[in-house]
Amino acid sequence: MSRIPPVDVRKLSPEGKRIHDEIAGPRGGTVGGPFGIWMHVPAIADTANHFGNALRLNGKLDKRLFELMVLMIARHWGAQYEWFAHEKAALEAGLARETVEAIRARRVPPALREDERLIYDTVTELQTTRSLSQASYDRALAGLGLELVIELITAAGFYTVAAMMINVFEAPVPGGARPLP
């Protein structure tokens, strides 16, 4: 159960209603997870939506690699809603089921493609050390280029913030599911 009630859409200002509807539209008409929390401060929800869309929808990082990063962040933080919202997208983007299951179980995936290994190693080091060694930075730069390294690190930060919101405010997963052990 969430620590805060959902926003009553009927009580939102016209601007708040516009923001709510803009967020809800591509999400099946509902606003959940961190966005459901951020809607208590519509300006934050609006900014987060634009920022998240710049990364998730308009970013240049391959969707399979993007979703791998998100699942790693969700697993690291134990963010149930974040995992729920991205597991299907990861599989649809071409991430192997065995990779998804290994991350869920906190195991190193047994058979990663070269580009997936780069993302996995980079995000793992980032989460473990809160930075990248020069060798890891150079490897990421050589494999992705500067623009995608910036995008990857930015997206990892954004989804870390989302995971924090989900966990602190106990954002409910539809149907009460708990996809992470």
C-alpha positions as CSV (number, residue, x, y, z in Angstrom):
1,M,0.0,0.0,0.0
2,S,1.3,3.4,-0.9
3,R,2.2,5.9,1.8
4,I,0.3,8.6,0.0
5,P,-3.1,8.5,-1.7
6,P,-3.3,8.9,-5.5
7,V,-3.9,12.4,-6.7
8,D,-7.6,13.2,-7.1
9,V,-7.6,14.3,-10.8
10,R,-10.9,16.2,-10.2
11,K,-9.1,18.5,-7.7
12,L,-6.2,19.4,-10.0
13,S,-5.9,22.8,-11.6
14,P,-6.4,23.0,-15.3
15,E,-2.6,22.9,-15.7
16,G,-2.3,20.0,-13.4
17,K,-5.0,18.1,-15.3
18,R,-3.1,18.8,-18.6
19,I,0.1,17.4,-17.1
20,H,-1.8,14.4,-15.7
21,D,-3.4,13.7,-19.1
22,E,-0.1,14.1,-20.9
23,I,1.5,11.6,-18.7
24,A,-1.5,9.2,-18.6
25,G,-2.0,9.1,-22.4
26,P,0.8,6.8,-23.4
27,R,0.5,4.8,-20.2
28,G,-3.0,3.4,-20.8
29,G,-4.8,6.3,-19.2
30,T,-3.2,5.9,-15.8
31,V,-0.5,7.6,-13.9
32,G,1.4,5.3,-11.5
33,G,4.8,4.6,-10.1
34,P,7.0,7.7,-9.6
35,F,4.7,9.8,-11.8
36,G,1.8,9.1,-9.5
37,I,3.8,10.4,-6.7
38,W,5.2,13.4,-8.6
39,M,1.7,14.4,-9.6
40,H,1.3,15.7,-6.0
41,V,3.7,18.5,-7.3
42,P,2.6,18.8,-11.0
43,A,5.5,20.9,-12.0
44,I,7.9,18.1,-10.9
45,A,5.8,15.5,-12.7
46,D,5.8,17.6,-15.9
47,T,9.6,18.2,-15.8
48,A,10.2,14.5,-15.0
49,N,7.9,13.4,-17.8
50,H,9.8,15.6,-20.4
51,F,13.2,14.5,-19.0
52,G,12.2,10.8,-19.0
53,N,10.8,11.0,-22.5
54,A,14.0,12.7,-23.7
55,L,15.8,9.6,-22.5
56,R,13.3,6.7,-23.0
57,L,11.6,7.8,-26.2
58,N,14.0,10.2,-27.9
59,G,17.3,8.9,-26.7
60,K,19.8,7.3,-29.1
61,L,20.8,4.4,-26.9
62,D,19.6,1.1,-28.4
63,K,16.3,0.2,-26.6
64,R,17.6,-3.3,-25.6
65,L,20.6,-1.7,-23.9
66,F,18.4,1.0,-22.3
67,E,16.0,-1.5,-20.8
68,L,19.0,-3.6,-19.6
69,M,20.2,-0.5,-17.7
70,V,16.7,0.2,-16.3
71,L,16.3,-3.4,-15.0
72,M,19.7,-3.2,-13.4
73,I,18.8,0.0,-11.6
74,A,15.4,-1.5,-10.6
75,R,17.1,-4.6,-9.2
76,H,19.8,-2.7,-7.4
77,W,17.2,-0.6,-5.6
78,G,14.6,-3.4,-5.3
79,A,12.1,-1.0,-7.0
80,Q,9.1,-3.3,-7.6
81,Y,7.1,-0.9,-9.8
82,E,10.1,0.0,-11.9
83,W,10.8,-3.6,-12.6
84,F,7.2,-4.3,-13.3
85,A,7.0,-1.3,-15.8
86,H,10.2,-2.3,-17.7
87,E,10.5,-6.1,-17.7
88,K,8.1,-6.5,-20.6
89,A,9.7,-3.7,-22.5
90,A,13.1,-5.3,-22.0
91,L,12.0,-8.6,-23.5
92,E,10.2,-6.8,-26.4
93,A,13.4,-4.9,-27.1
94,G,15.3,-8.2,-27.5
95,L,16.9,-8.7,-24.1
96,A,17.1,-12.5,-23.5
97,R,14.8,-14.0,-20.9
98,E,17.8,-15.7,-19.3
99,T,19.4,-12.2,-18.9
100,V,16.3,-10.8,-17.3
101,E,16.0,-13.7,-14.9
102,A,19.7,-13.6,-14.0
103,I,19.4,-9.9,-13.1
104,R,16.2,-10.6,-11.1
105,A,18.1,-13.3,-9.2
106,R,21.1,-10.9,-8.7
107,R,23.3,-13.2,-10.8
108,V,25.7,-12.2,-13.5
109,P,23.9,-13.1,-16.8
110,P,25.6,-16.1,-18.4
111,A,25.5,-15.1,-22.1
112,L,25.6,-11.4,-22.8
113,R,26.2,-9.9,-26.2
114,E,29.3,-7.7,-26.4
115,D,27.3,-4.4,-26.2
116,E,25.2,-5.8,-23.3
117,R,28.4,-6.7,-21.5
118,L,29.6,-3.1,-21.8
119,I,26.3,-1.8,-20.4
120,Y,26.3,-4.4,-17.7
121,D,29.8,-3.7,-16.6
122,T,29.5,0.0,-16.8
123,V,26.3,0.2,-14.7
124,T,27.5,-2.4,-12.2
125,E,30.7,-0.4,-11.6
126,L,28.7,2.9,-11.4
127,Q,26.4,1.3,-8.8
128,T,29.2,-0.3,-6.9
129,T,31.7,2.5,-6.8
130,R,29.5,5.6,-7.7
131,S,31.9,6.4,-10.5
132,L,33.9,4.7,-13.3
133,S,37.6,4.0,-13.3
134,Q,39.6,5.5,-16.1
135,A,39.8,2.1,-17.8
136,S,36.0,1.6,-17.6
137,Y,35.4,5.1,-18.8
138,D,37.7,4.6,-21.7
139,R,36.1,1.3,-22.6
140,A,32.6,2.9,-22.5
141,L,33.8,5.8,-24.6
142,A,35.3,3.5,-27.2
143,G,32.2,1.3,-27.3
144,L,29.5,3.9,-27.2
145,G,31.0,7.3,-28.0
146,L,30.7,10.4,-25.8
147,E,27.0,11.2,-26.5
148,L,25.8,7.7,-25.6
149,V,28.0,7.6,-22.5
150,I,26.4,10.9,-21.3
151,E,23.0,9.5,-22.2
152,L,23.6,6.2,-20.3
153,I,24.8,7.9,-17.1
154,T,22.0,10.4,-17.2
155,A,19.4,7.7,-17.7
156,A,20.9,5.6,-14.9
157,G,20.6,8.7,-12.7
158,F,17.0,9.4,-13.7
159,Y,15.9,5.8,-13.1
160,T,17.7,5.9,-9.7
161,V,15.6,8.9,-8.7
162,A,12.5,7.1,-9.9
163,A,13.5,4.0,-7.9
164,M,14.0,6.2,-4.8
165,M,10.5,7.7,-5.2
166,I,9.0,4.2,-5.7
167,N,10.6,2.8,-2.6
168,V,10.2,5.8,-0.3
169,F,6.5,6.3,-1.1
170,E,5.8,2.6,-1.6
171,A,4.3,3.0,-5.1
172,P,2.0,0.1,-5.6
173,V,2.3,-2.4,-8.4
174,P,-0.9,-3.1,-10.2
175,G,-2.6,-6.2,-8.8
176,G,-0.3,-6.1,-5.8
177,A,2.4,-8.0,-7.8
178,R,5.9,-8.3,-6.4
179,P,8.0,-9.2,-9.4
180,L,11.3,-9.0,-7.4
181,P,12.1,-11.5,-4.6
